[in-house]
């Protein structure tokens, strides 16, 4: 996470702004070309790479350049950027490292050291050496591997799993999308036309069928690209899919979400490519870009977009950050992030909301949990506890320790962490929703909400069947309906009591 401290000139007035950073493009598994990332926690794995980005960014910018004077929107400020952990995530890892008796989590917090600049990362299969080991579909084995890694603690709090299919398998591919989303709980789809041998067939009906199935589940679809022609073909198949949906199921049009990978590489100033990523159903992903190209692309695209469109979405809502790890290096990632928090970016018309959009918010908006009702599926005894600060322990620490205890003592396995926001995506609170399964009975799923109430009090809430996640500050303590949802007859400050209280629904 990046935190900006904005100090207004000649005052002591400091405004703090938090930026979530989501890596929208990385790989997990073992590619036939020799690249591999089998264990995100191992040396050379995903989190080690995130630590290298952190170090590279600091070396590129230099400490002095992370603090600078700026006239922003007519007011003089001192901007000071800091790289810090997402507090709830960090505390869960820290508390479980302290609680660990078996040794499995004893050193967990140290495995994430310096990796906190990147809050979460999307991972999907390579062209894996083992992708055909299951007969149901090409990439079934790979998709199982992604689900295994991303849907279990500790990776589940920081990784977002995507499936991969080969659309030319036609009905098999469509069924694999359905299986991967519904059964494996993966949250997006990666398509690679060149590697999987359908680069000259991107606009075929079998691709439309896969995109249609993805839209039914409101999951984003990331296409790898190779040159301008492939980008324009992806744009064409997106338009064709939209036309198909407008006739067959118009309610799905807004759920068609196509990510055009590597959109900037070799295409700076190309207005046909710019038009492809400016479509309502597409978004561009910027991996491969580095150096001066970052300045040229972001500012050039901004100027072109603002001159071309007047009543569409903001220019920065068309782009997401991605690293393409392990194919590209920490310099590529750091160059993009560095520019998006630089004085030069803001001097040239960039806004703080633009930085927030590209680095994380746009990726979050694409996830199905933020665009479809995300409800508790199973009957489970609902529980609530109000947690108040005491003199020594903040309420966030108490909840984090209770969740850590539930994990450490094998009551729950977290499979997903979602962030909550206050009214819009630019107001980020220390509030989360964790989707879990029971360790004793993995068929029992539940959701644990941790959110602010009032006066340094938080609530820890287990959802009942059909309770719905409202990520944009949807629960109001003084609303009668929400009060019923949040109601509790117990106030707990002791994390062990909280642990025992929340253990009950799973036993």
TORDREN-501568 format. One record per residue (C-alpha): residue number from 1; residue in one letter; y negated, z negated, x negated. Coordinates in Angstrom, 1 decimal. Layout:
REM residues N
    i  aa       v       w       u
  NUM   a       Y       Z       X
...
***
This chain:
REM residues 507
    i  aa       v       w       u
    1   x     0.0     0.0     0.0
    2   x    -3.5     0.7    -1.1
    3   x    -6.3    -1.7    -0.2
    4   x   -10.0    -0.7    -0.4
    5   x   -12.6    -3.4    -0.7
    6   x   -16.0    -2.0     0.4
    7   x   -18.8    -4.2    -0.8
    8   x   -22.1    -3.3     0.9
    9   x   -25.0    -3.0    -1.6
   10   x   -27.2    -6.1    -2.0
   11   x   -24.9    -8.2     0.3
   12   x   -21.8   -10.3     0.1
   13   x   -20.4    -8.3     3.1
   14   x   -16.9    -7.1     2.1
   15   x   -14.9    -4.9     4.5
   16   x   -11.2    -4.5     3.7
   17   x    -9.3    -1.3     4.7
   18   x    -5.5    -0.9     4.3
   19   x    -3.8     2.4     3.6
   20   x    -0.1     2.8     4.2
   21   x     1.4     5.3     1.8
   22   x     4.5     7.2     2.9
   23   x     6.4     9.7     0.7
   24   x     7.3    12.5     3.1
   25   x     9.7    14.4     0.8
   26   x    12.5    13.1    -1.5
   27   x    16.2    13.5    -2.0
   28   x    19.3    11.3    -2.1
   29   x    22.7    12.2    -3.2
   30   x    24.0    14.6    -6.0
   31   x    23.0    18.3    -6.1
   32   x    25.1    21.1    -7.4
   33   x    22.4    21.9    -9.9
   34   x    22.9    18.5   -11.6
   35   x    20.0    16.5   -10.1
   36   x    21.0    13.3    -8.5
   37   x    19.7    10.1    -7.0
   38   x    22.8     8.2    -5.7
   39   x    21.3     4.7    -5.7
   40   x    17.6     4.3    -4.8
   41   x    17.6     0.8    -6.4
   42   x    19.1     1.9    -9.7
   43   x    17.1     2.7   -12.9
   44   x    15.8     6.2   -12.4
   45   x    16.2     5.9    -8.6
   46   x    13.6     6.1    -5.8
   47   x    12.0     2.7    -6.3
   48   x    11.9     3.1   -10.1
   49   x    10.1     6.4    -9.5
   50   x     7.6     4.7    -7.2
   51   x     6.9     2.2   -10.0
   52   x     6.2     5.1   -12.4
   53   x     3.7     6.5    -9.9
   54   x     1.9     3.2    -9.9
   55   x     1.7     3.1   -13.7
   56   x     0.7     6.8   -13.9
   57   x    -2.0     6.4   -11.3
   58   x    -3.5     3.5   -13.2
   59   x    -3.4     5.3   -16.5
   60   x    -4.9     8.5   -14.9
   61   x    -7.7     6.6   -13.2
   62   x    -8.4     3.8   -15.7
   63   x    -9.3     0.4   -14.3
   64   x   -13.0     1.3   -14.2
   65   x   -12.5     4.4   -12.1
   66   x   -10.7     2.4    -9.4
   67   x   -14.1     0.7    -8.9
   68   x   -17.2     2.8    -8.4
   69   x   -20.5     3.0    -6.5
   70   x   -20.7     5.4    -3.6
   71   x   -23.1     6.4    -0.9
   72   x   -20.7     6.6     2.1
   73   x   -22.0     7.7     5.5
   74   x   -25.6     6.8     4.5
   75   x   -24.9     3.4     3.1
   76   x   -24.5     2.3    -0.5
   77   x   -21.2     0.6    -1.4
   78   x   -19.1    -0.5    -4.2
   79   x   -15.5     0.8    -3.6
   80   x   -12.7    -1.2    -5.2
   81   x    -9.1     0.0    -4.8
   82   x    -6.1    -2.2    -5.3
   83   x    -2.3    -1.5    -5.1
   84   x    -0.4    -4.3    -3.3
   85   x     2.8    -4.8    -1.4
   86   x     3.1    -4.6     2.3
   87   x     3.1    -8.3     2.9
   88   x     5.8    -8.7     5.4
   89   x     8.2    -6.5     3.5
   90   x     7.5    -8.2     0.3
   91   x     8.0   -11.7     1.8
   92   x    11.4   -10.8     3.3
   93   x    12.6    -9.6    -0.1
   94   x    11.1   -12.6    -1.8
   95   x    12.5   -15.2     0.6
   96   x    16.0   -13.7     0.5
   97   x    16.0   -13.8    -3.3
   98   x    15.2   -17.5    -3.0
   99   x    17.8   -18.2    -0.3
  100   x    20.6   -16.2    -2.0
  101   x    23.7   -18.2    -2.7
  102   x    26.2   -15.3    -3.1
  103   x    24.4   -13.6    -5.9
  104   x    24.0   -10.3    -4.1
  105   x    20.3   -10.7    -3.3
  106   x    19.4   -13.1    -6.2
  107   x    17.4   -10.6    -8.2
  108   x    16.4    -8.3    -5.3
  109   x    12.6    -8.9    -5.5
  110   x    12.6    -7.9    -9.2
  111   x    14.3    -4.6    -8.4
  112   x    11.2    -3.5    -6.5
  113   x     8.7    -4.7    -9.1
  114   x     5.6    -2.5    -9.4
  115   x     7.0    -0.1    -6.7
  116   x     4.7    -1.3    -3.9
  117   x     2.2     1.5    -4.0
  118   x     4.6     3.5    -1.8
  119   x     5.4     1.6     1.4
  120   x     8.2     3.9     2.7
  121   x     9.8     7.1     1.7
  122   x    11.6     9.9     3.5
  123   x    15.0    10.8     1.9
  124   x    17.4    13.6     2.8
  125   x    20.4    15.3     1.2
  126   x    20.4    17.6    -1.8
  127   x    22.7    20.6    -1.6
  128   x    25.3    18.0    -2.4
  129   x    28.5    18.5    -4.3
  130   x    30.2    16.5    -1.6
  131   x    28.5    18.1     1.4
  132   x    31.6    19.9     2.7
  133   x    34.1    17.0     2.5
  134   x    34.0    16.5     6.2
  135   x    35.2    19.3     8.5
  136   x    32.9    18.6    11.5
  137   x    29.9    20.3     9.9
  138   x    28.5    21.3     6.5
  139   x    26.4    18.3     5.4
  140   x    28.3    15.8     7.7
  141   x    29.4    13.9     4.5
  142   x    25.8    14.0     3.2
  143   x    24.4    12.8     6.5
  144   x    26.8     9.9     6.6
  145   x    25.7     9.0     3.1
  146   x    22.0     9.1     4.0
  147   x    22.7     6.9     7.1
  148   x    24.8     4.5     5.0
  149   x    22.0     4.0     2.5
  150   x    19.0     4.0     4.8
  151   x    20.4     2.0     7.7
  152   x    21.3    -1.1     5.8
  153   x    19.4    -3.8     4.0
  154   x    17.5    -3.7     1.6
  155   x    16.8     0.0     1.7
  156   x    16.3     0.1     5.5
  157   x    13.0    -1.6     5.3
  158   x    11.5     1.1     2.9
  159   x    13.5     4.3     3.4
  160   x    13.4     6.8     6.3
  161   x    16.6     8.9     6.6
  162   x    16.6    12.6     7.5
  163   x    19.7    14.7     8.3
  164   x    20.4    18.2     6.9
  165   x    22.2    21.1     8.6
  166   x    22.9    24.7     8.0
  167   x    21.5    26.5    11.1
  168   x    23.6    29.6    10.6
  169   x    26.6    27.4    11.6
  170   x    25.0    27.8    15.1
  171   x    26.6    25.5    17.7
  172   x    28.1    23.3    14.9
  173   x    24.6    22.8    13.5
  174   x    23.0    22.0    16.9
  175   x    25.8    19.4    17.5
  176   x    25.3    18.0    14.0
  177   x    21.6    17.4    14.8
  178   x    22.5    15.6    18.0
  179   x    25.1    13.5    16.2
  180   x    22.9    12.6    13.2
  181   x    20.0    11.5    15.5
  182   x    22.0     9.7    18.2
  183   x    24.9     8.2    16.3
  184   x    23.7     8.0    12.7
  185   x    20.1     6.9    13.7
  186   x    18.5     9.4    11.3
  187   x    14.9    10.1    12.1
  188   x    14.2    13.7    11.0
  189   x    15.7    16.9     9.7
  190   x    15.6    18.9     6.5
  191   x    16.3    22.6     6.4
  192   x    16.6    24.7     3.2
  193   x    16.8    28.4     3.9
  194   x    17.2    29.5     0.3
  195   x    19.8    27.1    -0.9
  196   x    21.9    27.4     2.3
  197   x    21.8    31.2     2.4
  198   x    19.6    32.1     5.4
  199   x    16.2    32.8     3.8
  200   x    16.1    36.3     5.3
  201   x    17.1    35.0     8.8
  202   x    14.5    32.2     9.3
  203   x    13.2    33.8    12.5
  204   x    16.7    34.2    14.1
  205   x    17.7    32.6    17.4
  206   x    20.1    30.1    15.7
  207   x    17.0    28.5    14.0
  208   x    15.2    28.3    17.3
  209   x    18.3    26.5    18.7
  210   x    18.2    23.9    16.0
  211   x    14.4    23.4    16.4
  212   x    14.9    23.0    20.1
  213   x    17.5    20.3    19.6
  214   x    15.2    18.5    17.2
  215   x    12.4    18.7    19.8
  216   x    14.7    17.1    22.3
  217   x    14.8    14.1    20.1
  218   x    11.2    14.4    19.0
  219   x    12.1    14.4    15.3
  220   x    10.2    16.2    12.6
  221   x    11.8    19.2    10.8
  222   x    10.9    19.8     7.1
  223   x    11.5    23.3     5.8
  224   x    11.7    24.0     2.1
  225   x     9.7    27.1     1.3
  226   x     9.9    29.7    -1.5
  227   x     6.7    31.8    -1.6
  228   x     4.3    33.0     1.0
  229   x     6.7    35.1     3.0
  230   x     9.0    32.1     3.8
  231   x     5.9    30.1     5.0
  232   x     4.9    32.9     7.3
  233   x     8.5    33.2     8.6
  234   x     8.6    29.5     9.3
  235   x     5.3    29.8    11.2
  236   x     6.7    32.7    13.1
  237   x     9.9    30.9    14.2
  238   x     7.7    27.9    15.2
  239   x     5.7    30.1    17.5
  240   x     8.8    31.7    18.9
  241   x    10.4    28.3    19.5
  242   x     7.2    27.1    21.3
  243   x     7.3    30.2    23.5
  244   x    11.0    29.5    24.3
  245   x    10.2    25.9    25.1
  246   x     7.2    26.8    27.3
  247   x     9.5    28.8    29.5
  248   x    12.6    26.6    29.4
  249   x    11.3    23.0    29.0
  250   x     7.5    22.8    28.6
  251   x     7.6    19.0    28.3
  252   x     9.2    19.5    24.9
  253   x     6.4    21.6    23.3
  254   x     4.5    18.5    22.1
  255   x     7.8    17.3    20.4
  256   x     8.2    20.4    18.3
  257   x     7.2    19.2    14.8
  258   x     7.6    21.5    11.9
  259   x     6.7    20.4     8.4
  260   x     6.1    23.3     6.0
  261   x     7.1    22.0     2.5
  262   x     5.2    22.9    -0.7
  263   x     2.5    24.5     1.4
  264   x    -0.2    24.5    -1.2
  265   x     1.8    25.6    -4.3
  266   x     0.5    29.1    -5.2
  267   x    -1.4    29.4    -1.9
  268   x    -4.8    27.9    -2.6
  269   x    -7.4    30.0    -0.7
  270   x    -4.8    31.9     1.3
  271   x    -6.1    31.9     4.8
  272   x    -2.8    33.2     6.3
  273   x    -1.0    30.1     4.9
  274   x    -3.9    27.9     6.0
  275   x    -3.5    29.2     9.5
  276   x     0.3    28.5     9.4
  277   x    -0.3    24.8     8.6
  278   x    -3.2    24.5    11.0
  279   x    -1.0    25.3    14.1
  280   x    -0.6    22.6    16.7
  281   x     3.1    22.3    16.0
  282   x     3.1    22.5    12.2
  283   x     1.9    20.4     9.4
  284   x     1.8    21.1     5.7
  285   x     3.5    19.0     3.0
  286   x     1.8    19.1    -0.4
  287   x     4.5    18.4    -3.0
  288   x     4.5    20.5    -6.3
  289   x     0.7    20.4    -6.3
  290   x    -1.0    18.7    -9.3
  291   x    -4.1    18.6   -11.5
  292   x    -7.3    20.5   -10.5
  293   x    -5.3    22.2    -7.7
  294   x    -5.6    19.0    -5.7
  295   x    -9.4    19.2    -5.7
  296   x    -9.3    22.9    -5.0
  297   x    -6.8    22.8    -2.2
  298   x    -8.0    19.7    -0.2
  299   x   -11.6    20.6    -0.3
  300   x   -11.0    24.3     0.2
  301   x    -8.7    23.7     3.2
  302   x   -11.2    21.2     4.6
  303   x   -14.1    23.7     4.4
  304   x   -12.1    26.6     5.8
  305   x   -10.7    24.5     8.7
  306   x   -14.0    23.1     9.7
  307   x   -15.6    26.6     9.7
  308   x   -12.7    28.1    11.6
  309   x   -12.0    25.5    14.3
  310   x   -14.4    23.4    16.3
  311   x   -12.3    21.6    18.9
  312   x    -9.0    21.1    17.2
  313   x    -7.6    18.1    15.4
  314   x    -9.3    16.8    12.3
  315   x    -8.5    19.0     9.2
  316   x    -6.6    16.1     7.5
  317   x    -4.2    15.7    10.4
  318   x    -2.6    19.0     9.2
  319   x    -1.3    17.5     5.9
  320   x     1.2    15.0     4.6
  321   x     1.8    13.6     1.1
  322   x     5.2    14.2    -0.5
  323   x     6.7    13.9    -4.0
  324   x     9.8    16.1    -3.9
  325   x    11.5    13.5    -6.2
  326   x    13.5    14.0    -8.4
  327   x    12.4    17.6    -8.9
  328   x     8.8    16.7    -9.6
  329   x     7.3    13.9   -11.6
  330   x     5.0    10.9   -11.2
  331   x     2.1    13.0   -12.5
  332   x     2.2    15.3    -9.4
  333   x     2.3    12.3    -7.1
  334   x    -0.4    10.4    -8.9
  335   x    -2.7    13.4    -9.1
  336   x    -2.7    13.8    -5.3
  337   x    -3.2    10.1    -4.6
  338   x    -5.8     9.7    -7.3
  339   x    -7.9    12.5    -5.9
  340   x    -7.7    11.2    -2.3
  341   x    -9.2     7.9    -3.4
  342   x   -11.7     9.3    -5.8
  343   x   -15.5     9.4    -5.7
  344   x   -15.3    13.1    -6.0
  345   x   -13.3    13.4    -2.8
  346   x   -15.8    11.3    -0.8
  347   x   -18.8    13.0    -2.4
  348   x   -17.4    16.4    -1.2
  349   x   -17.1    15.2     2.4
  350   x   -13.8    13.4     2.5
  351   x   -13.5    10.5     4.9
  352   x   -11.5     7.3     4.7
  353   x    -9.6     8.4     7.8
  354   x    -8.7    11.6     5.9
  355   x    -7.2     9.6     3.1
  356   x    -5.3     7.5     5.6
  357   x    -4.0    10.6     7.5
  358   x    -2.6    12.4     4.5
  359   x    -1.2     9.4     2.6
  360   x     0.7     7.9     5.5
  361   x    -0.6     8.0     9.1
  362   x     0.4    11.6     9.8
  363   x     4.0    11.0     8.6
  364   x     4.2     7.9    10.9
  365   x     2.8     9.9    13.8
  366   x     5.7    12.4    13.4
  367   x     8.5     9.8    13.7
  368   x    10.3     9.6    17.1
  369   x     9.6     5.9    17.5
  370   x     5.9     6.6    17.8
  371   x     6.2     9.5    20.2
  372   x     9.1     8.7    22.5
  373   x     9.8     5.4    24.3
  374   x    11.5     3.1    21.8
  375   x    13.4     0.6    24.0
  376   x    16.1    -2.1    23.6
  377   x    19.3    -0.4    24.6
  378   x    21.7    -3.3    24.9
  379   x    21.8    -6.5    26.9
  380   x    21.1    -9.4    24.6
  381   x    19.7   -12.8    25.3
  382   x    15.9   -12.5    24.8
  383   x    14.3   -15.1    22.6
  384   x    10.7   -16.0    21.7
  385   x     9.1   -18.4    19.3
  386   x     5.5   -19.1    18.6
  387   x     4.9   -19.8    14.9
  388   x     1.8   -21.6    13.9
  389   x     0.3   -22.0    10.4
  390   x     0.7   -25.4     9.0
  391   x    -1.2   -26.9     6.0
  392   x     1.2   -25.4     3.4
  393   x     2.8   -22.4     5.0
  394   x     1.3   -19.4     6.7
  395   x     3.1   -18.2     9.9
  396   x     3.9   -14.9     8.3
  397   x     5.9   -16.7     5.6
  398   x     7.8   -18.7     8.2
  399   x     8.8   -15.6    10.1
  400   x     9.8   -13.8     6.9
  401   x    11.9   -16.7     5.8
  402   x    13.6   -16.8     9.2
  403   x    14.4   -13.0     9.1
  404   x    15.6   -13.4     5.5
  405   x    17.9   -16.2     6.5
  406   x    19.3   -14.1     9.4
  407   x    20.1   -11.4     6.8
  408   x    21.4   -13.6     4.0
  409   x    23.7   -15.5     6.3
  410   x    25.1   -12.3     7.7
  411   x    23.8   -12.6    11.2
  412   x    21.8    -9.3    11.4
  413   x    21.6    -6.1     9.4
  414   x    18.1    -4.5     9.6
  415   x    18.4    -0.7    10.1
  416   x    14.7     0.2    10.5
  417   x    11.2    -1.2    10.1
  418   x     8.3     0.1    12.2
  419   x     4.7    -0.8    11.7
  420   x     2.3    -1.9    14.4
  421   x    -1.4    -1.1    14.8
  422   x    -4.3    -2.5    16.6
  423   x    -5.4     0.1    19.3
  424   x    -5.3     3.1    16.8
  425   x    -3.6     4.1    13.6
  426   x    -6.6     3.2    11.5
  427   x    -6.4    -0.5    12.2
  428   x    -3.3    -1.9    10.6
  429   x    -2.2    -5.5    11.1
  430   x     0.6    -7.6     9.5
  431   x     2.8    -6.8    12.5
  432   x     6.2    -5.2    12.5
  433   x     9.2    -4.3    14.6
  434   x    12.6    -4.5    12.9
  435   x    15.6    -2.8    14.6
  436   x    18.8    -4.7    13.8
  437   x    22.6    -4.7    14.4
  438   x    24.8    -7.7    14.6
  439   x    26.9    -8.1    11.5
  440   x    29.8    -9.5    13.5
  441   x    29.5    -6.7    16.1
  442   x    27.6    -3.6    14.9
  443   x    27.7    -2.2    18.4
  444   x    25.2    -4.8    19.4
  445   x    21.7    -3.7    18.6
  446   x    18.4    -5.6    19.0
  447   x    14.8    -5.5    18.1
  448   x    12.8    -8.3    16.5
  449   x     9.0    -8.2    17.0
  450   x     6.6   -10.2    14.8
  451   x     3.0   -10.0    15.9
  452   x    -0.3   -11.9    16.0
  453   x    -1.3   -13.9    19.1
  454   x    -4.4   -16.0    18.4
  455   x    -5.7   -18.7    16.1
  456   x    -3.3   -18.0    13.2
  457   x    -0.4   -18.0    15.5
  458   x     2.3   -15.3    15.5
  459   x     5.2   -14.6    17.8
  460   x     8.7   -13.7    16.8
  461   x    10.4   -12.0    19.7
  462   x    13.9   -10.6    20.4
  463   x    13.7    -7.8    23.0
  464   x    15.6    -7.9    26.2
  465   x    17.3    -4.7    27.6
  466   x    14.7    -2.0    28.3
  467   x    11.9    -3.8    26.6
  468   x     9.7    -1.2    25.0
  469   x     8.0    -1.1    21.6
  470   x     4.3    -0.5    21.9
  471   x     3.1     0.3    18.3
  472   x    -0.6     0.6    19.1
  473   x    -1.3    -3.0    20.0
  474   x     0.3    -2.7    23.4
  475   x     1.0    -6.4    24.1
  476   x    -1.8    -8.5    25.5
  477   x    -1.2   -12.3    25.6
  478   x    -3.4   -12.8    28.6
  479   x    -1.9    -9.9    30.6
  480   x     0.5   -11.3    33.2
  481   x     3.1    -8.6    32.6
  482   x     2.9    -9.0    28.8
  483   x     2.8   -12.8    29.1
  484   x     6.1   -12.6    30.9
  485   x     7.5   -10.4    28.1
  486   x     6.1   -12.7    25.4
  487   x     6.9   -16.0    27.2
  488   x     8.5   -18.8    25.2
  489   x     9.3   -22.4    26.0
  490   x     9.5   -23.4    22.4
  491   x     7.1   -23.6    19.5
  492   x     8.7   -23.8    16.0
  493   x     7.1   -24.2    12.6
  494   x    10.3   -24.9    10.6
  495   x    11.9   -21.7     9.4
  496   x    15.4   -23.2     9.5
  497   x    14.9   -24.2    13.2
  498   x    13.6   -20.7    13.8
  499   x    16.7   -19.2    12.1
  500   x    19.0   -21.3    14.2
  501   x    17.0   -20.4    17.4
  502   x    17.3   -16.7    16.7
  503   x    20.9   -16.8    15.6
  504   x    21.9   -17.8    19.1
  505   x    21.7   -14.3    20.7
  506   x    24.1   -12.9    18.1
  507   x    26.8   -15.5    18.2
***
